[in-house]
């Protein structure tokens, strides 16, 4: 993870702004669970993709398409 991404992560800024934020808890996710999630794909219902603004992009910059099923890899 690059330094900027780490600095912007929830676990970095939340303790500083806790009094001005909604209540939340930072949970440690075991490495086994992260590995599992990295190799799994999530399916978004077609309705969810259709409700996004036109010309939307995923985090990696790829366009959101409204195909029959939309698969999302979270990592």
C-alpha positions in Angstrom: 0.0 0.0 0.0 1.5 3.4 -0.9 1.9 6.0 1.8 -0.9 8.3 0.6 -3.4 5.4 0.5 -2.3 4.4 4.0 -2.6 8.0 5.3 -6.2 8.2 3.8 -7.3 4.9 5.2 -10.1 4.9 7.8 -7.9 3.5 10.5 -5.5 6.4 10.1 -7.9 9.4 10.2 -10.7 8.1 12.4 -8.9 8.2 15.7 -8.0 11.9 15.0 -11.6 12.9 14.0 -13.5 10.5 16.2 -15.3 13.3 18.1 -16.6 14.7 14.8 -17.5 11.4 13.2 -20.2 8.8 13.5 -19.4 6.0 16.0 -17.4 3.2 14.5 -15.1 0.4 15.4 -11.9 -0.6 13.6 -11.7 -4.4 13.4 -8.7 -6.5 12.6 -9.4 -8.8 9.7 -7.4 -12.0 9.8 -5.0 -12.7 6.9 -7.0 -15.8 6.0 -10.2 -13.8 5.5 -8.4 -11.2 3.4 -6.9 -13.9 1.2 -10.4 -15.5 0.8 -11.9 -12.1 -0.2 -9.1 -11.3 -2.6 -10.0 -14.5 -4.6 -13.7 -14.1 -4.5 -16.0 -12.1 -6.8 -19.2 -10.3 -5.8 -22.2 -10.1 -8.0 -24.2 -6.8 -8.1 -27.8 -7.0 -9.1 -28.5 -5.4 -12.4 -30.7 -2.8 -10.7 -27.7 -1.6 -8.6 -25.6 -0.9 -11.7 -28.5 0.8 -13.5 -29.0 3.2 -10.6 -25.4 4.6 -10.9 -24.9 7.9 -12.7 -24.1 7.7 -16.5 -20.4 7.2 -17.3 -19.6 5.9 -13.8 -16.3 4.2 -13.1 -15.0 1.7 -10.7 -12.1 2.5 -8.4 -9.7 1.0 -11.0 -11.0 3.4 -13.6 -12.9 0.8 -15.6 -16.4 1.8 -16.8 -19.5 0.4 -15.1 -21.4 -1.6 -17.6 -25.0 -2.7 -17.3 -24.7 -6.2 -18.5 -26.9 -9.0 -17.3 -24.7 -9.5 -14.3 -22.1 -7.2 -12.9 -19.1 -8.9 -11.2 -16.9 -7.0 -8.9 -13.6 -8.0 -7.6 -13.1 -6.0 -4.3 -9.3 -6.0 -4.6 
